[in-house]
Amino acid sequence: MRALRQRWSTPDGRLLQREIQSRLAAGAGLDDLDLAEVDGKRDLRGFPASPPVSQWRGAHLAGIDLSGASLAGVRLFDCTLESVRLDRAVCHDWRLWGSTVADTTFTGAELRGSSLGAWREGRGNRYERVSFVRADLTAVGSSAATYTDCDFSFARLDRVNFWQSSLVRCTFAGPLRDVVFDGRHLGEDKPDTNPMTEVDLSGAEFDGCEFRGTPFTTVRLPADPDLMMVTDVGQVDGALAALSAADGTLPRTILQHARKLLGMGSAALLNARDFPAGAPAVRAALTAAGWRPGGPAVIPAD
């Protein structure tokens, strides 16, 4: 990869880099450039975007290999990325508006601090058949994106809020730390709903995660004994009544939060690991109110 990056620092490489950058900024194509191919894609591996910020407007990138490229801070306006390889590319602090990314891989890429879901002029970003496997998505913003058939397996998703994002037939695996899945319709002039449909979470490990406005009717959850799915507000009220003063305030706070989630049209998915001191009392109170593990809203893992 070092050699692939160094080729852009030669006189010819710098001329080609400037030409490509100029075309991307103007939305012009790259088809007539004399570019080598690798695995059937045009070879732009190690490509360095010019600092400090590169803006791509109306660009249509198709069949391109940008593996290992240095693309930090790129701004994409109304762009299309189709069959692009961005494996191990440095893409942190990206900003996308009105763009579509399809059949593209970000395997092992750095997207830390990027904004993938901004809403602009009645459009959100769309990601279709995109691999984010092992990508660093720490603190990524995803306010109104649509993800269809995307793979987030073993991606680092710490502090990501899928706020008003649609997730359809997506896969998550590995640790999920402080991730929020919010399917509520909260504004942004976004007309459609934000479904979480046929999402496979069976290989995920939840740590401080929260689900809002999620009924879980077609979500595959992990076979994790620490997870407590509650769908009946009456059971929550019964559990609150079953608590004694000796149980303390934490179990009551957890159950009140569960009641709030049920009021959002969401099932309440409680993780005992998130509140170990109060978990036994919560479980005992729910059981006394008629709650049982599992339930009709859970699709068990294979």
N, C-alpha and C positions, 0 to 999 in steps of 0.2 A: 504493500500500500504506500510505503514511503516513496518508492520509485514512481508510482502512478501519480502521486501528488507533485513530485519534483518536476515532472515533464511540463507542468503548467508555468514553471518559472523560467523556462528557456525563452529566447526572443520569439520564436514561432508560437510557443505555448501562450505567451502573454498576449500576442496579437489575436489568437483564436479565442482566448478567454474574454477579451474585451468585445469581440464580435458577438459571441454567444450572449454575453451579459446585455449588450445593447439590444439584441433581438428579443430577448426575454422581456426586457423593460417595455418594448414597443408592441409585444404580442405577435411578433413575426415568427415564422417557422424556421426550423433548422434543417429541413430536408435536403437543401442544396449544398450543405457543407460537406466537405470530404472528411467524414468521420469513420474511424475504424469500428468494427463490430466485435462484440463479445457475447457469446450465447444468444445470438440473434438480436441483440440490442445495440444501439449506438453507444460507443464507449466514451462516457464522460466521467469515468471513475476518478475520484480525487479532485473534482472540479472545485476551484475556490471562488466563491462569490466575493465581489469587491466590498470591502468595509466602507463605512460602518453599517449601512443598511442598503440592501438591494431590493428594489421593487419590481415585481413581475406583474404585468397587466395584460389580461386576456390571453396569456400564453397557453398553448396546447402542447404539452409534452407527452409523447407516446413512444413506447419502445426504446427507452433510454436507460442506461445503467449509470446511476450516480452514486454507486457504492463508495463510502469513505469520503464523500464530498464535504467541503467546509461551507455550510450554508446558514450559519447562525444569523439570526435577525432578518431573514427574508420575509417580505410582505407580498402576499399573493392576492390579487384582486381579479375576480371573475376568471380564474384559471381552471384548466382541466389537466390532471395528471392521470395518464392511462398506461398501464403496463410499465410502470417505472420502478426501478430497483434503487432503493435508498438505504440499503443495508449498511449499518455502522456509520451512517452519515451524521454529521454534526448539524442538527436542525433546531437547537434550542432557541427560544424566543421567536418562534415563527408566529405569524399572524395571517389568518386566511379569512377572506370575505367572499361570499357568493361563489365558492369553488367546489369542484367535484374531484374526488380522488377514487380511482377504480383500479382493481386488479394490480395493486401496488404493494410493495413490501418495505416496511421500516424495521426489519429484523435487526435488533441490537442498536438501533439508532438512538441519538440523544435528542429528545424533544422537550426537555425540561423547561418549564415556565412558558410554554407556547400557548396560544389561543387557537383552538381548533374549531370552536363552535359559535363564533360571533354571528349575530343577526344583522343584516344590512339590506335596506331597500327591498324588504319583503322576501329575502332569501336567506337560507342558512347553508352551511356546508354539508356536503354529502360524502360519505365514505362507504364504498361498496366493494366487498371482497378484498379488504385491506388487512395485511398482517402487521400487527404491532408486537409480535412475539419478542420477548426479552428487551423491548424498547424502554428507555427511561422517560416516563411520562409524568414525573414528579411535578406536582402543583400546576398541571395543565388546566387551562380553562376550557370548558365545553358547555357553553350556555344554551345552545339551541341547534346542535348538530344531529344528523341522522346517520346511524351506523347500521349497516346491513351486511350480514355474513362476514363480520370482522372477527379476528382472533387476537385477543389480548393476553394469551397464555404467558405467564411468568414475566409480564411487563411490570415495571415499577410504577404503581399508580398512587403513591402516597399523596394524600390531600387533594385528590381529584374529585370534583363535584360534577356529576353528569346532570346538570341543572337544565331541565326542559329538553333533554336529549332523548331521541328515540333509539332503542336498542332492539334490533330484530335479528334473530338467529346468530347471536354473538356468543363467543366462548371466553371464559375467564378461568385461569388456573394459577395456583401459587398464592403467596401472601397478598391480601388486599388490606392496606392499612389506611384508616381514616378516609375511606371512599364513601361518597354519598351518591345514591341513585335516587333521583327525584323525578318522578313521572307526572307531577302536577302541571297544570296549565296556569302559568303565572304572569302572562303578559308578553312583552317583547313584540306585540303585534303578530305573534306566531299563531296562525289559524288552526293548525291541526293539533291533535293530541300527542302525547309522548309515551308511546307504549314500551313495555318491556316484555317482548314476546319471544317465546322459544329460546330463551337465553340459558346457556349451560354454565352453571356455577358449581357443578359437582366436584370439580378439582380445586376449588378455591378455599383459602383459609382466611376467615374473617377476623379482623382485629380493629375494633372501633368503627365498623361500617354501619351505615344507616340507610334504610330504604323508606322513601316517602311516596305515597300515592301509588304503591306497587301491590297489586292483589296476588301475585305469585301464581296465578292459575296455570301458566305454561312455563314456569321457571323451574329449572332443575337445580335443586339445592344439594349441598354436601350431606353425606350421611354422618353428621356431627352431633354427638349426644349433648353438646353444650348449647345447641340452638333450640329455642323454644318458639314455635309458631303459634300465635294466638289470633283467632279470627272472630271471636264472639265477645262483644263489649260487655255482655252480661256476665261472662266469666271473669273479666277484669274487675267489674264492680263487686262481684262476689269475693274475689281475691282481696280487694281493698278492705272489704268488711271483715275478712278473716284474719287480717293482720292484727297483732296485739302491740301494745306499747313497747313490749320487750324486743320486738323485731327492729325497732329503730326507724329512722326516717328514709334511709336509702331504698329499701324495698318499696315503700309507698311512692317515692319519686319515680322509680322505674315503672311501676304499674300506671301511674298517672301519665307518664310519657307514652306508654303503650296505648292508653285510651285515646290520647291525642292522635296517634298514628291511625287508629281505627276510624277516627272522625274524619280523616283525610281520604277515606275510601281505600286505605291501605291495610293489608294484614300487618300485624306487629311481629317482627322477627327479633327476638331477644337473644343475645349471646351472653351466656353466663360468664365467659372469660372477661367481658367488659366491666362486670361489677361483681367480682368474686366474693366480696364480703356480704353482699345482699342476695346473692343467687339462691342459696338454700331456702331462705324465707320466701322469696318470690315463687320458686317452684312449688314449695309446700302449700302456699296460699292458693295458687292456681289449681293445684290438684284437688284441694278441698272444695274449690268452686266448680269442679267437674271437668277441668281441662285434662287432656291426655296428650302425650307426645304424638307427633305426626299430624294427621288431619287431612281433610280432603283437598286443601290448597297446596299440599306438598307433592311434587313429583319426585319419587325416590330415585337416587342415583343407581345406575346399573351396577 
